[in-house]
Amino acid sequence: MTTVAFVRIATRATARQNLFIRNRVVSATGRSLSSTASSSTSDHQTTIAQQQQASHQARKFSMAKLTDWVKPGDNSGEFKRQASSLRNWISREEGAQFPPEKGRYHIYASYACPWACRTLIARKLKGLEDIISYSIVHWHLAEGGWRFVTKEEEGTDEAPGENVIRDPVPGHENFNRLREIYFETDKNYDGRFTVPVLYDKKTMTIVSNESSEILRMLGSEFDDLIDEKYRKIDFYPSNLRSQIEDAHSWIYDLINNGVYKSGFATKAEAYERNVTALFEALDRAEKHLSTTEGPYWFGDVLTEVDIRLFVTIIRFDPVYVQHFKCNIRDIRSGYPALHKWMRNLYWNHPEFKDTTQFEHIKWHYTRSHTQINPFSITPVGPLPHILPLDEEVPVAKK
Ligand SMILES: N[C@@H](CCC(=O)N[C@@H](CS)C(=O)NCC(=O)O)C(=O)O
């Protein structure tokens, strides 16, 4: 982005009515580069004046830019995650709107995104690779939201990793951005354009954009279509449900979301409060893991808790320590039990390793969040991104 800024010109109150005419491209000098308004000069100038006033209002009271992680006008300086709004379910129940079917559903994901990677891990662990297709967006997130790679980028060093491709869904040949899928589902959609997206190719609509619920669906709702060996894998076993929910309740807020609340804070007070709470929660997780048999959170059964915690911990040393200032300790030298637990998942389970793409992870955070890292220089270390199973940093060696 140089001098061009996409500015949402309506205030929140009128947001729903004017979705498509609201997005104007305005240069830093105020010249409209693309306007659907009148072609007459005076009308045009009036439009710009109105735009500037409205964008000022929008900046003050609403989400002025997609990349304003703390809402302008929010004096707390704190990142507040928006709740996902598309929350349907694939269900095995008779008459369900979205029944499990081979080849019907698609996951749009980003390798950078911890929430999206939950669903990629689950898809592999449950043997759903022939049943649910997936594709990966470009790692860079800018004002237009996630974009698909171009034909030229496919298969190049710019787009490393499996399935980093253009939108493969028939009918989407001209789609360039993820937002187009949201608008296809609801032309008045006014939430954020997040990954993961679980998409129904039959009705051409989004089923869900909430990773915790997609994870739950993949864990059980396709069980009639998969081999016995995969059916036996249960991320949410009935005897552990209350303990799983209890773990989710603090791990989500203090760790998964805690790294974002630390890193996106625009006031020292908000940062310090959140980073302190994050490390208290990591201490709690460390204590839990050092007193259980392992290798998983609940001993010998891999559950949702392992999947949901792994995606944050694997990004911790490579990104969050430095980029989000989560640097009271790091995992490799400060948390031996978490480190062991994470490395077991990564090195002994291809489902975790193969869905971890460190280039997307590092490039996305350090080159998309230009408020935090204005020159978009990606730190080289730590090297390696993850230590081998049998190696420790010197400080952690006995
Ligand atoms: N609650 C959502 C959060 C997903 C989310 O925030 N994804 C991020 C990427 S890590 C995203 O797509 N952000 C784009 C945006 O907010 O514009 C979930 O768990 O599915």
The ligand as an ORCA input file, in Angstrom:
! r2SCAN-3c Opt
* xyz 0 1
  N     -13.262    -16.868     15.404
  C     -12.651    -17.106     14.182
  C     -11.395    -16.280     14.016
  C     -10.722    -16.499     12.706
  C      -9.735    -15.374     12.394
  O      -9.694    -14.346     13.079
  N      -8.948    -15.552     11.326
  C      -8.028    -14.520     10.921
  C      -6.708    -15.076     10.451
  S      -5.693    -15.671     11.741
  C      -8.577    -13.787      9.728
  O      -8.991    -14.395      8.764
  N      -8.535    -12.469      9.783
  C      -8.898    -11.636      8.703
  C      -9.591    -10.395      9.178
  O      -9.931    -10.320     10.362
  O      -9.783     -9.510      8.355
  C     -12.370    -18.579     14.134
  O     -11.840    -19.127     15.114
  O     -12.688    -19.196     13.133
*
